[in-house]
Amino acid sequence: MTATPLPPAILELQGVHVAALRDPSLIVLEEVTWAVRPGEFWVVAGGHHSGKSDLLLHAAGLMTPAAGACRVFGRDPGQFDETQLALRLRAGFVFAGETLFSELTLADNVALPLRYHGKLTEAETARRVAALLELVELTPQAGARPGQVAVVWRRRAALARALALQPELLFLDNPDGGVPARHRNWLIRFLDQLWRGHALLGGAPMTLVVTTDELPPWRHPERRFAGVHEGRFETLGTWGGEAFRNHPAVRELLTVPEEMAEE
């Protein structure tokens, strides 16, 4: 029987040397080779200051590799120009620090991509923003400014903003870091809905790439994992496999890794 061919990668890194955002002369990861295919859910695990955030910025085309090649939707993102803006907007990014505009309300922050890149009337924009805020349970805080709400609500606003243009590929940098269990559980359930296809966002499955330094909440047999440790990146397959169990980042981030072998 002939094996079904894999779909083309929508994100591909080949021999990439990842530089640090804080110091572009410093290489934090070497020779990163990685392919992300449509509909996959990747979790990149690593400790604090391991380079996973810098990796995500490179993968999204927000930083230029010190060496190697990065392609998003088959193109070098460093070569995107105004004529290829629609291609760039097929990917969304949620930063670890939310990056909301402090002088704007949460609703206005969510509306920004629609006002800059959408072709909607103000009434249509308002309806779309209201639906997004309801989706992330932020309707009661719509008129608040970022400094007036807790960090968990700011993160939900940043997530809603990233979803405004219905991206096919979504990057999230450490979205569960320091988040109480209730909000973390909500987040992971919500991302699973996006991964499978959410009706409000067109129903098409979304490809997700998440970084984390807290592995246990992300356990799932269909997610794919990668680890970063001491300047190296390695794909680890699915949860509990040999490569996953033996990776040093996994051993650091799981308190009782032996349980995986038993289950």
C-alpha positions in Angstrom: 0.0 0.0 0.0 1.3 3.4 -1.0 1.7 5.9 1.9 -0.3 9.1 1.7 2.1 11.9 0.9 2.5 14.6 3.6 1.1 18.0 2.7 3.6 20.8 2.0 4.9 22.5 5.1 3.4 25.9 5.8 6.4 26.8 8.1 9.9 25.5 7.3 13.2 26.3 8.9 16.4 24.8 7.4 19.7 25.1 9.2 18.6 28.3 11.0 20.8 30.0 13.5 18.5 31.9 16.0 19.8 35.2 17.3 18.7 36.8 20.5 16.2 39.6 20.3 18.1 41.5 23.1 21.4 41.0 21.4 21.3 40.0 17.7 25.1 39.2 17.8 24.3 36.4 20.3 23.3 33.0 18.7 21.0 31.2 21.1 20.1 28.2 18.9 22.1 26.6 16.1 21.1 24.6 13.1 17.4 24.5 13.6 15.6 22.4 11.0 11.9 22.0 11.4 8.7 21.6 9.3 5.2 22.5 10.5 2.4 21.1 8.3 -1.2 22.3 8.0 -3.4 21.3 11.0 -0.6 20.4 13.3 -0.4 21.6 16.9 3.2 22.0 18.1 4.3 22.7 21.6 7.9 23.9 22.0 9.2 23.2 25.5 12.2 24.8 27.2 13.3 26.5 30.4 13.5 30.2 31.0 16.0 32.0 28.7 16.4 28.8 26.6 15.8 30.7 23.3 12.3 29.4 22.6 10.8 33.0 22.3 13.6 34.0 19.9 12.9 30.8 17.9 9.2 31.8 17.7 10.0 35.3 16.4 12.2 33.8 13.7 9.7 31.2 12.8 7.0 33.9 12.4 9.3 36.0 10.2 9.6 38.8 12.8 13.4 38.3 13.0 15.9 37.5 10.3 18.0 34.3 10.9 21.7 34.8 11.4 22.1 31.8 9.0 19.9 29.3 7.3 16.5 29.8 5.6 13.0 30.3 6.9 9.8 30.0 4.8 6.3 30.8 5.8 3.6 29.6 3.4 6.5 28.8 1.0 8.0 32.3 1.0 10.9 33.9 2.8 9.1 36.4 5.1 12.0 38.8 4.9 11.1 39.3 1.3 7.4 40.1 1.9 6.5 43.5 0.6 3.2 45.4 0.3 2.1 43.3 -2.6 2.4 40.2 -0.4 0.7 41.7 2.7 -2.2 39.2 2.4 0.3 36.3 2.7 1.8 37.7 5.9 -1.6 38.3 7.4 -2.4 34.6 7.2 -0.2 34.2 10.3 -1.0 35.6 13.7 1.2 36.1 16.7 0.4 36.5 20.5 3.4 37.9 22.4 4.2 36.9 25.9 3.9 40.5 27.1 0.5 41.1 25.4 1.8 44.3 23.7 -1.6 46.1 24.0 -1.8 49.8 23.6 -2.4 51.2 27.1 -4.3 54.3 26.0 -6.9 52.2 24.1 -9.7 50.1 25.5 -9.6 46.4 25.1 -12.2 46.6 22.4 -10.2 49.2 20.5 -7.1 47.0 20.8 -8.9 44.1 19.3 -10.3 46.3 16.5 -6.9 47.5 15.3 -6.1 44.8 12.8 -9.6 45.1 11.3 -9.3 48.9 11.0 -5.8 48.7 9.4 -6.2 45.6 7.2 -9.9 44.8 7.0 -12.4 46.2 4.5 -15.3 46.5 6.9 -17.5 49.4 7.8 -17.3 50.7 11.4 -20.6 49.0 12.1 -19.3 45.7 10.7 -16.0 46.1 12.7 -18.0 46.8 15.9 -20.0 43.6 15.4 -16.9 41.6 14.7 -15.1 42.9 17.7 -18.1 42.2 19.9 -18.2 38.6 18.7 -14.4 38.2 19.4 -14.7 39.6 22.9 -17.6 37.3 23.6 -15.6 34.4 22.2 -12.9 35.0 24.8 -15.3 36.0 27.6 -14.2 39.6 27.7 -17.5 41.4 27.0 -17.8 42.8 30.5 -14.3 44.4 30.3 -14.7 45.7 26.7 -14.5 49.3 27.7 -11.6 48.9 30.2 -8.0 49.9 29.4 -5.3 47.3 29.8 -4.0 48.7 33.0 -7.4 48.4 34.6 -7.7 44.6 34.2 -5.7 41.6 35.4 -3.0 40.0 33.2 -5.2 37.0 32.3 -7.7 39.3 30.7 -5.0 41.3 28.9 -3.8 38.0 27.4 -7.3 37.1 26.2 -7.5 40.5 24.6 -4.2 39.9 22.8 -5.5 36.5 21.7 -8.7 38.0 20.3 -6.7 40.7 18.5 -4.5 38.0 16.9 -7.7 36.2 15.7 -9.4 39.2 14.2 -8.2 38.5 10.7 -8.8 34.7 11.0 -5.2 33.5 10.6 -4.4 30.0 9.3 -1.3 29.8 11.4 -1.1 31.1 15.0 2.0 31.5 17.2 1.6 31.9 20.9 4.7 32.7 23.1 4.3 31.2 26.6 0.6 31.8 26.8 0.2 29.9 30.0 3.1 31.4 31.9 2.1 32.4 35.4 -1.6 31.9 34.6 -3.9 30.4 37.3 -5.1 26.9 36.6 -8.7 27.9 35.8 -7.5 30.3 33.1 -4.9 27.9 31.8 -7.5 25.2 31.4 -9.8 27.6 29.6 -7.0 28.6 27.3 -6.0 25.1 26.3 -9.6 24.1 25.7 -10.1 27.2 23.5 -6.9 26.5 21.5 -8.1 22.9 20.9 -11.3 24.4 19.5 -9.3 26.6 17.1 -7.1 23.6 16.2 -10.1 21.5 15.3 -11.9 24.4 13.6 -14.1 27.1 15.2 -17.3 28.2 13.5 -16.8 31.8 14.3 -13.4 31.8 12.6 -14.6 30.1 9.4 -14.6 26.5 10.7 -11.2 25.6 9.1 -8.7 23.8 11.4 -5.9 26.2 12.5 -2.3 25.3 12.8 -0.8 26.2 16.2 2.7 26.7 17.5 3.0 27.3 21.3 6.0 27.7 23.5 5.9 26.8 27.2 8.0 26.1 30.3 5.1 24.2 31.9 4.7 20.9 30.0 2.1 18.9 32.0 -1.0 20.9 31.0 -0.2 20.4 27.3 -0.3 16.6 27.4 -2.3 15.3 24.4 -1.7 12.2 22.1 -2.1 14.2 18.9 0.0 17.3 19.7 3.6 17.3 18.4 6.4 18.4 20.7 9.9 19.9 20.3 12.5 20.8 22.9 15.1 23.5 23.3 18.1 23.0 25.6 21.6 24.4 25.7 21.5 25.9 22.3 19.9 23.0 20.5 16.5 22.4 19.0 15.1 18.9 18.6 11.7 17.6 17.4 10.4 15.0 19.8 7.3 13.5 18.2 4.3 12.8 20.4 3.9 12.7 24.1 5.6 9.8 25.8 7.7 8.5 23.0 11.4 7.7 23.5 12.7 10.9 22.1 10.3 12.9 24.2 11.0 11.0 27.5 14.8 11.3 27.1 15.1 15.0 26.1 16.7 17.1 28.9 14.1 19.9 28.5 11.3 17.4 29.1 13.1 15.9 32.2 13.5 19.4 33.6 9.9 20.5 33.0 8.1 17.3 34.1 8.3 16.6 37.8 7.7 12.9 37.5 8.7 11.8 34.0 8.6 8.1 34.9 4.8 8.2 34.9 4.8 8.5 31.1 6.5 5.2 30.7 4.0 3.5 33.0 1.1 4.9 31.1 
